Amino acid sequence: MTYRSKYIGIDPGKSGGITVIDRYKNIKTFKCPDKALDMAMLFQVCIGNTAPEDVKFLMERVWARPTNGSRHAFAYGVNYGQWLGIAA
């Protein structure tokens, strides 16, 4: 089993957030920003000086439900895609 220096978990919904757990078990949680630039800056702050190979990135896979309108389905996809792009 490989241990990482940091674990970053993201709930990509509009009311979601990002949580970071470091090797000392310190936990920090932040609300998901509204703008992609703010999301990118927050992600960079969460990574800090940690080497990319020492970070384990986890993200909830989201999708729209049939009862959601097309506007909501699109909003889910945009936020999810923005987080994927930022993490890449």
MOPAC internal coordinates of N, CA, C and O (Angstrom, degrees):
PM7 1SCF
backbone

  N    0.0000 0     0.00 0     0.00 0    0    0    0
  C    1.4451 1     0.00 0     0.00 0    1    0    0
  C    1.5274 1   108.73 1     0.00 0    2    1    0
  O    1.2310 1   120.33 1   -47.31 1    3    2    1
  N    1.3182 1   116.98 1   132.69 1    3    2    1
  C    1.4545 1   122.29 1  -179.91 1    5    3    2
  C    1.5204 1   109.61 1   -96.29 1    6    5    3
  O    1.2310 1   120.87 1   -51.54 1    7    6    5
  N    1.3119 1   115.95 1   128.46 1    7    6    5
  C    1.4552 1   120.46 1   176.72 1    9    7    6
  C    1.5145 1   109.17 1   -98.07 1   10    9    7
  O    1.2310 1   120.92 1   -40.22 1   11   10    9
  N    1.2962 1   115.84 1   139.78 1   11   10    9
  C    1.4689 1   122.28 1  -178.41 1   13   11   10
  C    1.5245 1   109.76 1  -106.90 1   14   13   11
  O    1.2310 1   121.32 1   -20.42 1   15   14   13
  N    1.3308 1   115.09 1   159.58 1   15   14   13
  C    1.4613 1   120.08 1   176.63 1   17   15   14
  C    1.5178 1   111.27 1   -74.38 1   18   17   15
  O    1.2310 1   120.85 1   146.06 1   19   18   17
  N    1.3531 1   115.99 1   -33.94 1   19   18   17
  C    1.4647 1   120.70 1  -178.83 1   21   19   18
  C    1.5150 1   110.34 1  -142.56 1   22   21   19
  O    1.2310 1   122.09 1   -32.35 1   23   22   21
  N    1.3184 1   113.60 1   147.65 1   23   22   21
  C    1.4572 1   121.84 1   171.63 1   25   23   22
  C    1.5159 1   106.74 1  -120.40 1   26   25   23
  O    1.2310 1   120.56 1   -50.47 1   27   26   25
  N    1.3156 1   116.53 1   129.53 1   27   26   25
  C    1.4546 1   121.77 1   179.11 1   29   27   26
  C    1.5196 1   107.30 1  -120.07 1   30   29   27
  O    1.2310 1   120.93 1   -58.11 1   31   30   29
  N    1.3238 1   115.82 1   121.89 1   31   30   29
  C    1.4586 1   121.83 1   178.82 1   33   31   30
  C    1.5148 1   109.96 1  -117.14 1   34   33   31
  O    1.2310 1   120.77 1   -43.17 1   35   34   33
  N    1.3359 1   116.13 1   136.83 1   35   34   33
  C    1.4613 1   120.81 1  -177.85 1   37   35   34
  C    1.5151 1   110.55 1  -126.85 1   38   37   35
  O    1.2310 1   121.42 1   -47.95 1   39   38   37
  N    1.3326 1   114.88 1   132.05 1   39   38   37
  C    1.4605 1   123.09 1   167.24 1   41   39   38
  C    1.5266 1   104.04 1  -102.08 1   42   41   39
  O    1.2310 1   119.60 1   -74.19 1   43   42   41
  N    1.3433 1   118.37 1   105.81 1   43   42   41
  C    1.4563 1   120.59 1  -169.31 1   45   43   42
  C    1.5255 1   116.20 1   -78.74 1   46   45   43
  O    1.2310 1   118.99 1  -179.24 1   47   46   45
  N    1.3046 1   119.53 1     0.76 1   47   46   45
  C    1.4605 1   120.45 1   179.32 1   49   47   46
  C    1.5229 1   111.79 1   -65.31 1   50   49   47
  O    1.2310 1   120.49 1   -18.59 1   51   50   49
  N    1.3214 1   116.67 1   161.41 1   51   50   49
  C    1.4700 1   121.18 1  -179.82 1   53   51   50
  C    1.5208 1   111.98 1   -57.32 1   54   53   51
  O    1.2310 1   120.32 1   146.69 1   55   54   53
  N    1.3176 1   117.00 1   -33.31 1   55   54   53
  C    1.4683 1   119.80 1   177.78 1   57   55   54
  C    1.5195 1   110.73 1   -98.97 1   58   57   55
  O    1.2310 1   120.51 1  -164.92 1   59   58   57
  N    1.3289 1   116.62 1    15.08 1   59   58   57
  C    1.4568 1   122.06 1  -178.52 1   61   59   58
  C    1.5142 1   112.68 1   -81.56 1   62   61   59
  O    1.2310 1   121.18 1    19.63 1   63   62   61
  N    1.3201 1   115.35 1  -160.37 1   63   62   61
  C    1.4526 1   119.54 1  -178.32 1   65   63   62
  C    1.5128 1   111.42 1  -169.70 1   66   65   63
  O    1.2310 1   121.60 1     8.14 1   67   66   65
  N    1.3104 1   114.54 1  -171.86 1   67   66   65
  C    1.4551 1   122.47 1  -179.09 1   69   67   66
  C    1.5289 1   107.84 1  -132.49 1   70   69   67
  O    1.2310 1   120.83 1   -43.01 1   71   70   69
  N    1.3200 1   116.03 1   136.99 1   71   70   69
  C    1.4649 1   121.79 1   179.38 1   73   71   70
  C    1.5192 1   109.45 1  -126.32 1   74   73   71
  O    1.2310 1   120.75 1   -40.82 1   75   74   73
  N    1.3201 1   116.17 1   139.18 1   75   74   73
  C    1.4614 1   122.63 1   179.67 1   77   75   74
  C    1.5243 1   108.58 1  -122.65 1   78   77   75
  O    1.2310 1   121.03 1   -48.30 1   79   78   77
  N    1.3230 1   115.64 1   131.70 1   79   78   77
  C    1.4612 1   121.74 1   174.40 1   81   79   78
  C    1.5181 1   106.69 1  -122.60 1   82   81   79
  O    1.2310 1   120.23 1   -56.25 1   83   82   81
  N    1.3327 1   117.16 1   123.75 1   83   82   81
  C    1.4636 1   119.30 1  -179.73 1   85   83   82
  C    1.5288 1   110.58 1   -98.39 1   86   85   83
  O    1.2310 1   121.05 1    -0.68 1   87   86   85
  N    1.3092 1   115.60 1   179.32 1   87   86   85
  C    1.4727 1   120.32 1  -175.49 1   89   87   86
  C    1.5217 1   113.40 1   -63.27 1   90   89   87
  O    1.2310 1   120.13 1   159.94 1   91   90   89
  N    1.3302 1   117.35 1   -20.06 1   91   90   89
  C    1.4640 1   121.61 1   179.11 1   93   91   90
  C    1.5229 1   111.90 1   -92.14 1   94   93   91
  O    1.2310 1   120.90 1  -172.24 1   95   94   93
  N    1.3445 1   115.88 1     7.76 1   95   94   93
  C    1.4561 1   124.33 1   179.61 1   97   95   94
  C    1.5193 1   112.98 1    67.80 1   98   97   95
  O    1.2310 1   120.62 1  -155.30 1   99   98   97
  N    1.3429 1   116.42 1    24.70 1   99   98   97
  C    1.4602 1   120.84 1   171.02 1  101   99   98
  C    1.5227 1   107.41 1   -76.56 1  102  101   99
  O    1.2310 1   120.48 1   -45.90 1  103  102  101
  N    1.3148 1   116.70 1   134.10 1  103  102  101
  C    1.4607 1   121.63 1  -177.58 1  105  103  102
  C    1.5225 1   109.08 1  -119.00 1  106  105  103
  O    1.2310 1   121.04 1   -51.22 1  107  106  105
  N    1.3446 1   115.61 1   128.78 1  107  106  105
  C    1.4623 1   121.43 1   175.63 1  109  107  106
  C    1.5192 1   107.80 1  -128.79 1  110  109  107
  O    1.2310 1   120.78 1   -45.46 1  111  110  109
  N    1.3204 1   116.12 1   134.54 1  111  110  109
  C    1.4560 1   121.90 1  -179.23 1  113  111  110
  C    1.5171 1   109.73 1  -127.64 1  114  113  111
  O    1.2310 1   121.24 1   -41.36 1  115  114  113
  N    1.3456 1   115.24 1   138.64 1  115  114  113
  C    1.4602 1   121.81 1  -178.54 1  117  115  114
  C    1.5218 1   109.24 1  -132.60 1  118  117  115
  O    1.2310 1   120.69 1   -33.19 1  119  118  117
  N    1.3215 1   116.28 1   146.81 1  119  118  117
  C    1.4555 1   122.03 1   175.28 1  121  119  118
  C    1.5209 1   108.72 1   -72.02 1  122  121  119
  O    1.2310 1   120.38 1   -32.73 1  123  122  121
  N    1.3230 1   116.88 1   147.27 1  123  122  121
  C    1.4586 1   122.04 1   179.02 1  125  123  122
  C    1.5355 1   109.66 1   -66.91 1  126  125  123
  O    1.2310 1   119.93 1   -57.70 1  127  126  125
  N    1.3397 1   117.73 1   122.30 1  127  126  125
  C    1.4677 1   119.97 1   177.22 1  129  127  126
  C    1.5265 1   111.65 1   -65.95 1  130  129  127
  O    1.2310 1   120.83 1   -19.62 1  131  130  129
  N    1.3220 1   116.02 1   160.38 1  131  130  129
  C    1.4613 1   121.12 1  -179.30 1  133  131  130
  C    1.5261 1   113.02 1   -81.26 1  134  133  131
  O    1.2310 1   119.80 1   152.40 1  135  134  133
  N    1.3177 1   117.99 1   -27.60 1  135  134  133
  C    1.4658 1   121.47 1  -174.72 1  137  135  134
  C    1.5261 1   111.02 1  -109.47 1  138  137  135
  O    1.2310 1   121.21 1   -34.03 1  139  138  137
  N    1.3405 1   115.28 1   145.97 1  139  138  137
  C    1.4639 1   121.13 1  -178.33 1  141  139  138
  C    1.5272 1   111.79 1   -60.80 1  142  141  139
  O    1.2310 1   119.55 1   141.41 1  143  142  141
  N    1.3189 1   118.47 1   -38.59 1  143  142  141
  C    1.4678 1   121.04 1   179.51 1  145  143  142
  C    1.5269 1   110.55 1   -63.36 1  146  145  143
  O    1.2310 1   120.41 1   138.61 1  147  146  145
  N    1.3270 1   116.83 1   -41.39 1  147  146  145
  C    1.4650 1   120.24 1   177.66 1  149  147  146
  C    1.5300 1   111.16 1   -66.86 1  150  149  147
  O    1.2310 1   120.75 1   144.83 1  151  150  149
  N    1.3407 1   116.17 1   -35.17 1  151  150  149
  C    1.4556 1   120.48 1   176.74 1  153  151  150
  C    1.5307 1   110.22 1   -63.05 1  154  153  151
  O    1.2310 1   120.89 1   136.31 1  155  154  153
  N    1.3307 1   115.90 1   -43.69 1  155  154  153
  C    1.4656 1   120.79 1  -179.51 1  157  155  154
  C    1.5230 1   111.55 1   -64.65 1  158  157  155
  O    1.2310 1   120.63 1   138.53 1  159  158  157
  N    1.3294 1   116.39 1   -41.47 1  159  158  157
  C    1.4713 1   119.46 1   179.05 1  161  159  158
  C    1.5228 1   110.93 1   -65.83 1  162  161  159
  O    1.2310 1   120.13 1   138.50 1  163  162  161
  N    1.3293 1   117.37 1   -41.50 1  163  162  161
  C    1.4615 1   121.02 1   178.30 1  165  163  162
  C    1.5241 1   110.83 1   -63.35 1  166  165  163
  O    1.2310 1   120.16 1   138.56 1  167  166  165
  N    1.3361 1   117.30 1   -41.44 1  167  166  165
  C    1.4598 1   121.04 1   178.83 1  169  167  166
  C    1.5252 1   110.09 1   -61.72 1  170  169  167
  O    1.2310 1   120.40 1   138.22 1  171  170  169
  N    1.3329 1   116.85 1   -41.78 1  171  170  169
  C    1.4677 1   120.91 1   179.46 1  173  171  170
  C    1.5331 1   110.64 1   -64.89 1  174  173  171
  O    1.2310 1   120.46 1   140.35 1  175  174  173
  N    1.3170 1   116.72 1   -39.65 1  175  174  173
  C    1.4711 1   120.68 1   177.40 1  177  175  174
  C    1.5359 1   109.65 1   -63.12 1  178  177  175
  O    1.2310 1   120.63 1   139.23 1  179  178  177
  N    1.3235 1   116.40 1   -40.77 1  179  178  177
  C    1.4708 1   120.62 1  -179.65 1  181  179  178
  C    1.5231 1   111.54 1   -65.10 1  182  181  179
  O    1.2310 1   120.11 1   140.91 1  183  182  181
  N    1.3236 1   117.40 1   -39.09 1  183  182  181
  C    1.4640 1   120.72 1   178.84 1  185  183  182
  C    1.5215 1   110.38 1   -71.41 1  186  185  183
  O    1.2310 1   120.16 1   138.64 1  187  186  185
  N    1.3236 1   117.30 1   -41.36 1  187  186  185
  C    1.4605 1   121.47 1  -179.98 1  189  187  186
  C    1.5152 1   111.48 1    62.39 1  190  189  187
  O    1.2310 1   120.33 1    44.61 1  191  190  189
  N    1.3112 1   116.97 1  -135.39 1  191  190  189
  C    1.4588 1   122.81 1  -178.79 1  193  191  190
  C    1.5239 1   112.80 1   -94.58 1  194  193  191
  O    1.2310 1   120.44 1  -167.94 1  195  194  193
  N    1.3178 1   116.76 1    12.06 1  195  194  193
  C    1.4634 1   120.99 1  -178.41 1  197  195  194
  C    1.5248 1   110.60 1   -73.60 1  198  197  195
  O    1.2310 1   120.21 1   -44.34 1  199  198  197
  N    1.3090 1   117.21 1   135.66 1  199  198  197
  C    1.4618 1   121.71 1   177.05 1  201  199  198
  C    1.5300 1   109.42 1   -65.51 1  202  201  199
  O    1.2310 1   119.84 1   -39.17 1  203  202  201
  N    1.3363 1   117.90 1   140.83 1  203  202  201
  C    1.4686 1   120.66 1  -177.28 1  205  203  202
  C    1.5264 1   114.15 1   -54.14 1  206  205  203
  O    1.2310 1   120.00 1   144.62 1  207  206  205
  N    1.3216 1   117.61 1   -35.38 1  207  206  205
  C    1.4667 1   119.19 1  -179.31 1  209  207  206
  C    1.5304 1   112.55 1   -71.41 1  210  209  207
  O    1.2310 1   119.82 1   168.02 1  211  210  209
  N    1.3321 1   117.95 1   -11.98 1  211  210  209
  C    1.4624 1   121.64 1   178.09 1  213  211  210
  C    1.5315 1   112.97 1   -98.05 1  214  213  211
  O    1.2310 1   120.68 1  -172.23 1  215  214  213
  N    1.3408 1   116.31 1     7.77 1  215  214  213
  C    1.4618 1   121.13 1  -179.92 1  217  215  214
  C    1.5251 1   109.19 1  -112.59 1  218  217  215
  O    1.2310 1   120.76 1   -50.14 1  219  218  217
  N    1.3107 1   116.15 1   129.86 1  219  218  217
  C    1.4680 1   122.07 1   174.11 1  221  219  218
  C    1.5172 1   106.64 1  -104.34 1  222  221  219
  O    1.2310 1   120.43 1   -60.05 1  223  222  221
  N    1.3180 1   116.78 1   119.95 1  223  222  221
  C    1.4553 1   123.58 1  -176.34 1  225  223  222
  C    1.5276 1   109.16 1  -105.35 1  226  225  223
  O    1.2310 1   120.68 1   -53.82 1  227  226  225
  N    1.3321 1   116.31 1   126.18 1  227  226  225
  C    1.4622 1   121.87 1   179.32 1  229  227  226
  C    1.5241 1   108.26 1  -128.30 1  230  229  227
  O    1.2310 1   120.50 1   -43.90 1  231  230  229
  N    1.3317 1   116.65 1   136.10 1  231  230  229
  C    1.4554 1   119.51 1   178.57 1  233  231  230
  C    1.5178 1   109.73 1  -139.45 1  234  233  231
  O    1.2310 1   121.64 1   -44.42 1  235  234  233
  N    1.3206 1   114.47 1   135.58 1  235  234  233
  C    1.4577 1   120.05 1   177.49 1  237  235  234
  C    1.5257 1   108.54 1   -64.53 1  238  237  235
  O    1.2310 1   120.58 1   -45.64 1  239  238  237
  N    1.3071 1   116.50 1   134.36 1  239  238  237
  C    1.4576 1   120.71 1   176.34 1  241  239  238
  C    1.5247 1   107.35 1   -86.72 1  242  241  239
  O    1.2310 1   120.96 1   -58.55 1  243  242  241
  N    1.3166 1   115.77 1   121.45 1  243  242  241
  C    1.4646 1   120.46 1  -176.92 1  245  243  242
  C    1.5249 1   110.29 1  -115.11 1  246  245  243
  O    1.2310 1   121.28 1   -24.84 1  247  246  245
  N    1.3063 1   115.16 1   155.16 1  247  246  245
  C    1.4520 1   121.27 1   174.42 1  249  247  246
  C    1.5138 1   107.54 1  -154.71 1  250  249  247
  O    1.2310 1   121.01 1   -21.21 1  251  250  249
  N    1.2983 1   115.68 1   158.79 1  251  250  249
  C    1.4619 1   120.53 1   179.29 1  253  251  250
  C    1.5226 1   109.63 1   -79.90 1  254  253  251
  O    1.2310 1   121.26 1   -28.49 1  255  254  253
  N    1.2864 1   115.20 1   151.51 1  255  254  253
  C    1.4580 1   120.70 1   176.47 1  257  255  254
  C    1.5287 1   108.81 1   -93.80 1  258  257  255
  O    1.2310 1   120.09 1   -22.90 1  259  258  257
  N    1.3152 1   117.44 1   157.10 1  259  258  257
  C    1.4599 1   119.73 1  -179.85 1  261  259  258
  C    1.5268 1   113.53 1   -57.90 1  262  261  259
  O    1.2310 1   120.37 1   154.48 1  263  262  261
  N    1.3199 1   116.89 1   -25.52 1  263  262  261
  C    1.4624 1   119.87 1  -179.26 1  265  263  262
  C    1.5308 1   112.44 1   -81.73 1  266  265  263
  O    1.2310 1   119.91 1   168.13 1  267  266  265
  N    1.3408 1   117.77 1   -11.87 1  267  266  265
  C    1.4620 1   120.63 1   177.65 1  269  267  266
  C    1.5253 1   109.66 1   -76.68 1  270  269  267
  O    1.2310 1   121.20 1   -34.86 1  271  270  269
  N    1.3072 1   115.30 1   145.14 1  271  270  269
  C    1.4572 1   119.31 1   174.44 1  273  271  270
  C    1.5157 1   110.09 1   -72.22 1  274  273  271
  O    1.2310 1   120.23 1   -13.71 1  275  274  273
  N    1.3087 1   117.16 1   166.29 1  275  274  273
  C    1.4683 1   120.90 1  -178.07 1  277  275  274
  C    1.5280 1   111.62 1   -63.14 1  278  277  275
  O    1.2310 1   120.09 1   148.67 1  279  278  277
  N    1.3229 1   117.44 1   -31.33 1  279  278  277
  C    1.4687 1   120.67 1   178.44 1  281  279  278
  C    1.5249 1   110.86 1   -62.30 1  282  281  279
  O    1.2310 1   120.06 1   137.21 1  283  282  281
  N    1.3216 1   117.50 1   -42.79 1  283  282  281
  C    1.4596 1   121.69 1   179.55 1  285  283  282
  C    1.5263 1   111.39 1   -68.61 1  286  285  283
  O    1.2310 1   120.95 1   140.49 1  287  286  285
  N    1.3332 1   115.79 1   -39.51 1  287  286  285
  C    1.4663 1   119.36 1   178.18 1  289  287  286
  C    1.5221 1   110.30 1   -61.98 1  290  289  287
  O    1.2310 1   120.39 1   139.02 1  291  290  289
  N    1.3064 1   116.87 1   -40.98 1  291  290  289
  C    1.4574 1   120.99 1   178.82 1  293  291  290
  C    1.5236 1   110.75 1   -65.61 1  294  293  291
  O    1.2310 1   119.97 1   138.40 1  295  294  293
  N    1.3305 1   117.65 1   -41.60 1  295  294  293
  C    1.4685 1   121.75 1   179.95 1  297  295  294
  C    1.5257 1   110.85 1   -61.84 1  298  297  295
  O    1.2310 1   119.86 1   138.70 1  299  298  297
  N    1.3293 1   117.87 1   -41.30 1  299  298  297
  C    1.4647 1   120.86 1   176.56 1  301  299  298
  C    1.5231 1   110.31 1   -58.53 1  302  301  299
  O    1.2310 1   120.98 1   131.34 1  303  302  301
  N    1.3181 1   115.73 1   -48.66 1  303  302  301
  C    1.4590 1   120.94 1  -176.80 1  305  303  302
  C    1.5101 1   113.21 1   -64.28 1  306  305  303
  O    1.2310 1   120.17 1   140.51 1  307  306  305
  N    1.3206 1   117.29 1   -39.49 1  307  306  305
  C    1.4664 1   120.67 1  -179.37 1  309  307  306
  C    1.5171 1   110.84 1   -64.26 1  310  309  307
  O    1.2310 1   120.00 1   130.00 1  311  310  309
  N    1.3045 1   117.61 1   -50.00 1  311  310  309
  C    1.4613 1   120.80 1  -178.77 1  313  311  310
  C    1.5269 1   111.41 1   -63.07 1  314  313  311
  O    1.2310 1   120.28 1   138.18 1  315  314  313
  N    1.3141 1   117.06 1   -41.82 1  315  314  313
  C    1.4609 1   122.48 1   178.27 1  317  315  314
  C    1.5262 1   109.87 1   -61.58 1  318  317  315
  O    1.2310 1   120.51 1   133.79 1  319  318  317
  N    1.3174 1   116.62 1   -46.21 1  319  318  317
  C    1.4618 1   121.51 1   179.50 1  321  319  318
  C    1.5133 1   112.92 1   -65.03 1  322  321  319
  O    1.2310 1   120.38 1   141.44 1  323  322  321
  N    1.3277 1   116.87 1   -38.56 1  323  322  321
  C    1.4649 1   120.05 1   177.75 1  325  323  322
  C    1.5204 1   110.39 1   -61.77 1  326  325  323
  O    1.2310 1   119.84 1   135.01 1  327  326  325
  N    1.3234 1   117.90 1   -44.99 1  327  326  325
  C    1.4622 1   120.43 1   179.32 1  329  327  326
  C    1.5240 1   111.25 1   -63.29 1  330  329  327
  O    1.2310 1   120.29 1   139.54 1  331  330  329
  N    1.3359 1   117.05 1   -40.46 1  331  330  329
  C    1.4696 1   120.15 1   178.36 1  333  331  330
  C    1.5231 1   110.94 1   -61.84 1  334  333  331
  O    1.2310 1   120.76 1   135.86 1  335  334  333
  N    1.3299 1   116.15 1   -44.14 1  335  334  333
  C    1.4551 1   120.61 1   178.75 1  337  335  334
  C    1.5155 1   112.29 1   -63.73 1  338  337  335
  O    1.2310 1   120.07 1   138.24 1  339  338  337
  N    1.2988 1   117.47 1   -41.76 1  339  338  337
  C    1.4704 1   121.87 1   179.75 1  341  339  338
  C    1.5311 1   109.82 1   -65.08 1  342  341  339
  O    1.2310 1   120.30 1   136.65 1  343  342  341
  N    1.3061 1   117.03 1   -43.35 1  343  342  341
  C    1.4627 1   120.53 1  -179.38 1  345  343  342
  C    1.5313 1   112.15 1   -66.78 1  346  345  343
  O    1.2310 1   121.00 1   148.13 1  347  346  345
  N    1.3238 1   115.69 1   -31.87 1  347  346  345
  C    1.4655 1   119.38 1  -179.75 1  349  347  346
  C    1.5210 1   109.91 1   -67.34 1  350  349  347
  O    1.2310 1   120.10 1   180.00 1  351  350  349

